[in-house]
Amino acid sequence: MFGHGVKLFTLFGFDIKIDLSWLILAVLITWTLARGVFPEYYDDLSVSAYWWMGIGGMIGLFVSIVLHELSHALVARQFGIRMHGITLFIFGGVAEMTDEPRSARAELLMAIAGPIASAFVGLALLGIDTAFGEGWSRPVHGVVVYLGFLNLILAGFNMLPAFPLDGGRVLRSLLWMWKDNVRWATRIASRIGSGFGVVLIILGAVNFFAGNLIGGIWMVLIGFFLRSISQQAYQQLLVRKALQGESIERFMKPNPVTVPPSISVKDFVEDYVYEHHFKFFPVVEDSRLVSCVTVDRVKSVDRDQWPIRTVRDIATECSEDNTTSPETEPIDALAKMRRTGNSRLMVTRGRELVGIVALKDMLEFLSLKVDLEEST
């Protein structure tokens, strides 16, 4: 669902990234702590002290979320579940799984690892403050106590049985163990998660009209977000199940339409774009794939230059974003299309063009198969 943010660093082999929406959260958290929370509980401090406390609390939140998601990722690695990394965004963080857990036990242990880590960090911080806090300045004491309770709240909130929160994943694992049916377990857990989202939306609206404007808006936003991702998580499982055991050849069209590099841009538009209605074409010369050409590249050329310029002039190198191999799993090809925005991928073996995979064909297959499986 997420995961294409800016990479900050690598930790234990996992890329730690932030989505640009995290910057909004960072500003909101810092402002809320510096202007509201800390002045309320620690009076008579300077304005600069409050702002430094706000920045410290925001950085501590960042570290807390990374540790929470890192615990998920480390347990997932023990069960052979591939992970892209960890991305922080406006509603928290997510450990990006390439694969779903293969067993209910793996799901349970991976899900529970995050809240356990957060609870441990929270109790440790409060314990350290109790033991040594008397010698600290009030700002340091305030930030440590805040982060201690924050981690406990993070653990508690994530244990709500609302899929795909950690508690919802725990619920799914228990349902999975009960009936040994992951699709049924996911459907039940996602419906409960969607229901929690509705409850948060209602509570947020009540808070908003009761005068708690900021809190009400946040609850409504989180409710809509939770409702959305719970439904998406179930759909993603259906997609994975539908594509399981399939090969890329099922969706590949061999002998695709190709373009020679020597023709003019004008002929390319009239004989290929208008004829076949594609926005992307492989460029082939002497039976070898040499480059790619898109409609967007045509737009960069003045129309009066179309008869003069050739496809070779506007073509670009093929890349990982628009190619895939015959051995690629269909789910990985679909993920690449969604990530890059490309609706067609060239299937290549070295410099040989084997065929073309189109998003339209994959979605039609998925729609039919999911409908058939849901009716059984």
C-alpha positions as CSV (number, residue, x, y, z in Angstrom):
1,M,0.0,0.0,0.0
2,F,2.9,2.3,0.8
3,G,6.6,2.1,0.6
4,H,7.9,4.4,-2.1
5,G,9.3,7.2,0.0
6,V,12.7,8.6,0.4
7,K,15.4,6.3,1.8
8,L,17.1,7.6,4.9
9,F,19.3,4.7,5.9
10,T,19.6,0.9,6.2
11,L,19.1,-0.8,9.5
12,F,19.7,-4.6,9.9
13,G,19.4,-4.9,6.2
14,F,16.1,-3.1,5.9
15,D,15.7,0.2,4.1
16,I,14.2,2.9,6.4
17,K,12.2,5.4,4.3
18,I,9.8,8.3,4.9
19,D,6.8,9.2,2.8
20,L,6.5,12.9,2.2
21,S,3.3,12.8,4.3
22,W,5.5,12.1,7.3
23,L,6.8,15.6,7.2
24,I,3.2,16.8,7.8
25,L,3.0,14.6,10.9
26,A,6.4,15.7,12.1
27,V,5.4,19.4,11.9
28,L,2.0,18.7,13.6
29,I,3.5,16.7,16.4
30,T,6.3,19.2,17.1
31,W,3.8,22.1,17.1
32,T,1.3,20.2,19.3
33,L,3.9,19.3,21.8
34,A,5.6,22.7,21.9
35,R,2.5,24.8,22.0
36,G,0.0,22.6,23.9
37,V,1.2,19.4,25.7
38,F,4.4,20.4,27.3
39,P,3.4,23.9,28.4
40,E,0.3,22.4,30.1
41,Y,2.3,20.0,32.2
42,Y,5.6,21.9,32.6
43,D,4.9,25.6,33.2
44,D,7.5,28.4,33.6
45,L,9.8,27.1,30.9
46,S,11.1,29.3,28.1
47,V,9.5,29.2,24.7
48,S,12.7,27.8,23.2
49,A,12.7,25.0,25.8
50,Y,9.2,24.0,24.7
51,W,10.2,23.9,21.1
52,W,13.3,21.8,21.8
53,M,11.1,19.5,23.8
54,G,8.7,19.3,20.9
55,I,11.5,18.5,18.5
56,G,12.8,15.8,20.9
57,G,9.4,14.3,21.2
58,M,9.0,14.2,17.5
59,I,12.4,12.5,17.0
60,G,11.5,10.1,19.7
61,L,8.2,9.2,18.0
62,F,10.2,8.6,14.8
63,V,12.6,6.2,16.6
64,S,9.7,4.5,18.4
65,I,7.8,3.8,15.2
66,V,11.0,2.5,13.5
67,L,11.6,0.1,16.4
68,H,8.0,-1.1,16.4
69,E,8.1,-1.9,12.7
70,L,11.7,-3.2,12.8
71,S,10.5,-5.9,15.3
72,H,7.9,-7.0,12.8
73,A,10.5,-7.1,10.0
74,L,13.0,-9.1,12.1
75,V,10.5,-11.8,13.0
76,A,9.2,-11.9,9.4
77,R,12.8,-12.5,8.3
78,Q,13.0,-15.5,10.6
79,F,10.0,-17.1,8.8
80,G,11.4,-16.4,5.4
81,I,9.0,-13.6,4.6
82,R,10.6,-11.1,2.2
83,M,10.5,-7.5,3.3
84,H,11.2,-4.4,1.2
85,G,11.8,-2.2,4.1
86,I,10.0,0.2,6.5
87,T,8.3,3.3,5.5
88,L,7.0,6.1,7.8
89,F,4.0,8.1,6.7
90,I,1.4,10.4,8.1
91,F,-0.5,7.7,10.1
92,G,2.5,5.9,11.5
93,G,4.7,3.3,9.8
94,V,4.5,0.1,7.8
95,A,6.8,-2.9,7.4
96,E,6.4,-3.7,3.7
97,M,5.9,-7.4,3.2
98,T,6.5,-8.9,-0.3
99,D,4.9,-12.1,0.8
100,E,2.0,-13.0,3.1
101,P,2.8,-15.2,6.2
102,R,2.7,-18.8,5.2
103,S,1.2,-20.0,8.5
104,A,-1.0,-18.8,11.3
105,R,1.9,-19.2,13.8
106,A,4.1,-17.0,11.7
107,E,1.4,-14.4,11.4
108,L,0.8,-14.4,15.2
109,L,4.4,-14.1,16.2
110,M,5.1,-11.4,13.6
111,A,2.0,-9.4,14.6
112,I,2.6,-9.5,18.4
113,A,6.3,-8.5,18.0
114,G,5.6,-4.8,17.4
115,P,3.4,-4.2,20.4
116,I,5.7,-6.2,22.6
117,A,8.7,-4.1,21.5
118,S,6.7,-0.8,22.0
119,A,5.5,-1.9,25.5
120,F,9.1,-2.9,26.4
121,V,10.5,0.5,25.3
122,G,7.7,2.4,27.1
123,L,8.2,0.5,30.4
124,A,12.0,0.8,30.1
125,L,11.8,4.6,29.6
126,L,9.5,5.1,32.5
127,G,11.7,2.8,34.7
128,I,14.8,4.7,33.8
129,D,13.1,8.0,34.5
130,T,11.9,6.7,37.9
131,A,15.4,5.5,38.8
132,F,17.5,8.5,37.5
133,G,15.0,11.2,36.6
134,E,15.6,13.3,39.7
135,G,19.0,14.4,38.4
136,W,17.6,15.4,35.0
137,S,16.4,18.8,33.9
138,R,12.6,19.3,33.6
139,P,12.7,19.3,29.8
140,V,14.6,16.0,29.6
141,H,12.3,14.5,32.2
142,G,9.3,15.7,30.3
143,V,10.4,14.2,27.0
144,V,11.4,10.9,28.5
145,V,8.0,10.5,30.3
146,Y,6.1,11.5,27.2
147,L,8.0,8.9,25.1
148,G,7.4,6.3,27.8
149,F,3.7,6.7,27.8
150,L,3.6,7.2,24.0
151,N,5.1,3.8,23.4
152,L,2.6,2.2,25.8
153,I,-0.2,3.9,23.9
154,L,1.3,2.8,20.6
155,A,1.4,-0.8,21.9
156,G,-2.2,-0.6,23.1
157,F,-3.7,1.1,20.0
158,N,-2.0,-1.4,17.7
159,M,-3.5,-4.3,19.7
160,L,-7.1,-3.2,18.8
161,P,-8.6,-6.1,16.9
162,A,-8.9,-4.0,13.7
163,F,-7.2,-5.6,10.7
164,P,-4.6,-4.8,9.5
165,L,-3.5,-3.3,12.8
166,D,-1.4,-5.7,14.8
167,G,-4.3,-6.7,17.0
168,G,-6.3,-7.4,13.8
169,R,-3.5,-9.6,12.5
170,V,-3.5,-11.5,15.9
171,L,-7.2,-12.0,15.5
172,R,-6.7,-13.2,11.9
173,S,-4.1,-15.7,13.0
174,L,-6.4,-17.1,15.7
175,L,-9.3,-17.4,13.3
176,W,-6.8,-19.0,10.8
177,M,-5.8,-21.6,13.4
178,W,-9.4,-22.3,14.2
179,K,-10.7,-23.0,10.7
180,D,-7.4,-23.4,8.7
181,N,-8.8,-21.0,6.1
182,V,-6.8,-17.8,5.7
183,R,-9.3,-16.3,3.2
184,W,-12.2,-16.7,5.6
185,A,-10.1,-15.4,8.5
186,T,-9.0,-12.4,6.5
187,R,-12.5,-11.6,5.4
188,I,-13.8,-11.6,9.0
189,A,-10.8,-9.6,10.4
190,S,-11.1,-7.0,7.6
191,R,-14.8,-6.5,8.2
192,I,-14.1,-6.0,11.9
193,G,-11.3,-3.5,11.0
194,S,-13.7,-1.7,8.7
195,G,-16.2,-1.6,11.5
196,F,-13.7,0.0,13.8
197,G,-13.0,2.6,11.1
198,V,-16.7,3.5,11.0
199,V,-16.8,3.8,14.8
200,L,-13.8,6.2,14.8
201,I,-15.4,8.3,12.1
202,I,-18.6,8.6,14.2
203,L,-16.6,9.4,17.4
204,G,-14.5,11.9,15.5
205,A,-17.7,13.7,14.2
206,V,-19.1,13.8,17.7
207,N,-15.8,15.3,19.1
208,F,-15.7,17.8,16.2
209,F,-19.2,19.1,16.9
210,A,-18.5,19.0,20.7
211,G,-15.7,21.5,20.2
212,N,-12.6,19.3,20.0
213,L,-11.9,20.3,16.4
214,I,-8.3,19.0,16.0
215,G,-9.0,15.7,17.8
216,G,-12.2,15.2,15.9
217,I,-10.6,15.7,12.5
218,W,-7.8,13.3,13.3
219,M,-10.2,10.6,14.5
220,V,-12.2,11.0,11.3
221,L,-9.1,10.8,9.1
222,I,-7.8,7.7,11.0
223,G,-11.2,6.1,10.7
224,F,-11.4,6.6,7.0
225,F,-7.8,5.4,6.7
226,L,-8.4,2.3,8.8
227,R,-11.6,1.5,6.8
228,S,-9.8,1.8,3.6
229,I,-6.7,-0.3,4.4
230,S,-8.8,-3.0,6.0
231,Q,-10.7,-3.4,2.7
232,Q,-7.5,-3.1,0.6
233,A,-5.8,-5.8,2.7
234,Y,-8.6,-8.3,2.0
235,Q,-8.5,-7.4,-1.7
236,Q,-4.7,-7.9,-1.8
237,L,-5.1,-11.3,-0.3
238,L,-7.7,-12.3,-3.0
239,V,-5.3,-11.0,-5.7
240,R,-2.4,-13.1,-4.2
241,K,-4.6,-16.2,-4.0
242,A,-5.9,-15.7,-7.5
243,L,-2.4,-15.4,-9.0
244,Q,-0.9,-18.2,-6.9
245,G,0.4,-20.9,-9.2
246,E,-0.1,-18.9,-12.3
247,S,2.8,-18.1,-14.7
248,I,3.5,-14.9,-16.5
249,E,2.9,-16.7,-19.8
250,R,-0.8,-16.9,-19.1
251,F,-1.0,-13.1,-19.4
252,M,1.8,-12.6,-22.0
253,K,1.0,-11.8,-25.6
254,P,3.7,-13.2,-27.8
255,N,4.8,-11.5,-31.0
256,P,3.7,-8.0,-29.8
257,V,3.5,-5.0,-32.0
258,T,7.0,-3.5,-32.4
259,V,8.4,-0.3,-34.0
260,P,11.5,0.0,-36.2
261,P,13.8,2.8,-35.1
262,S,14.2,4.2,-38.6
263,I,10.6,5.4,-39.3
264,S,9.6,9.0,-38.8
265,V,7.7,10.2,-35.8
266,K,4.8,11.1,-38.1
267,D,4.6,7.5,-39.4
268,F,4.9,6.2,-35.9
269,V,1.9,8.2,-34.7
270,E,-0.3,7.5,-37.7
271,D,0.6,3.8,-38.3
272,Y,1.1,2.6,-34.7
273,V,-0.3,4.9,-32.0
274,Y,-3.6,5.7,-33.9
275,E,-3.8,2.1,-35.2
276,H,-3.2,0.2,-32.0
277,H,-4.1,2.7,-29.3
278,F,-1.1,1.9,-27.1
279,K,1.0,4.6,-25.3
280,F,4.1,2.5,-25.2
281,F,5.9,0.4,-27.8
282,P,9.1,-1.7,-27.9
283,V,11.6,-0.6,-30.6
284,V,13.2,-3.7,-32.3
285,E,16.0,-3.8,-34.9
286,D,17.3,-7.0,-36.4
287,S,15.1,-9.0,-34.1
288,R,16.7,-7.4,-31.0
289,L,15.1,-5.1,-28.5
290,V,17.0,-1.8,-28.7
291,S,14.9,0.7,-26.9
292,C,11.3,1.9,-26.1
293,V,9.2,4.7,-27.4
294,T,6.2,6.4,-25.7
295,V,3.5,8.8,-26.6
296,D,4.9,11.2,-24.0
297,R,8.2,11.3,-25.9
298,V,6.2,12.3,-29.1
299,K,4.7,15.2,-27.2
300,S,8.2,16.6,-26.6
301,V,8.7,17.0,-30.4
302,D,7.2,20.0,-32.3
303,R,4.6,18.8,-34.8
304,D,6.4,20.4,-37.7
305,Q,9.4,18.2,-36.8
306,W,7.4,14.9,-36.9
307,P,8.2,14.1,-40.6
308,I,11.9,14.8,-40.0
309,R,12.6,13.2,-36.7
310,T,12.8,9.5,-36.3
311,V,11.8,7.1,-33.6
312,R,15.5,6.5,-32.9
313,D,15.7,10.2,-32.0
314,I,13.0,10.1,-29.3
315,A,13.3,6.5,-28.0
316,T,14.7,5.8,-24.6
317,E,16.6,2.9,-23.0
318,C,14.6,0.1,-21.6
319,S,14.8,-0.2,-17.9
320,E,13.8,-2.4,-14.9
321,D,10.6,-0.3,-14.7
322,N,9.2,-1.4,-18.0
323,T,10.7,-4.9,-18.5
324,T,10.3,-8.2,-16.7
325,S,11.6,-11.8,-17.2
326,P,9.6,-14.9,-18.2
327,E,10.4,-16.3,-14.7
328,T,8.8,-13.3,-12.9
329,E,5.8,-14.1,-10.6
330,P,2.6,-12.5,-11.9
331,I,2.1,-10.8,-8.5
332,D,5.5,-9.2,-8.7
333,A,4.8,-8.0,-12.3
334,L,1.5,-6.5,-11.1
335,A,3.3,-4.8,-8.1
336,K,5.8,-3.3,-10.6
337,M,3.0,-1.9,-12.7
338,R,1.4,-0.3,-9.8
339,R,4.6,1.1,-8.5
340,T,5.8,2.6,-11.8
341,G,2.5,3.5,-13.3
342,N,3.3,1.4,-16.5
343,S,0.3,-0.4,-17.9
344,R,2.4,-2.7,-20.1
345,L,5.6,-4.6,-19.4
346,M,8.0,-6.1,-21.9
347,V,8.9,-9.7,-21.2
348,T,12.5,-10.1,-22.1
349,R,15.2,-12.7,-22.1
350,G,18.5,-10.8,-22.5
351,R,18.0,-8.5,-25.6
352,E,15.3,-10.8,-26.9
353,L,11.7,-9.6,-26.7
354,V,9.5,-12.6,-25.7
355,G,6.2,-10.8,-25.3
356,I,4.1,-8.1,-23.7
357,V,2.1,-8.2,-20.4
358,A,-0.8,-5.7,-20.2
359,L,-2.4,-4.6,-16.9
360,K,-5.8,-4.7,-18.6
361,D,-5.5,-8.5,-19.2
362,M,-4.3,-9.2,-15.7
363,L,-7.2,-7.2,-14.2
364,E,-9.8,-8.9,-16.3
365,F,-8.4,-12.3,-15.3
366,L,-8.4,-11.3,-11.6
367,S,-11.9,-9.9,-11.8
368,L,-13.3,-13.2,-13.2
369,K,-11.3,-15.5,-10.9
370,V,-12.0,-13.5,-7.7
371,D,-15.8,-13.4,-8.6
372,L,-15.8,-17.2,-9.1
373,E,-13.9,-18.0,-5.9
374,E,-16.1,-15.6,-3.9
375,S,-19.2,-17.4,-5.1
376,T,-17.9,-20.8,-4.0
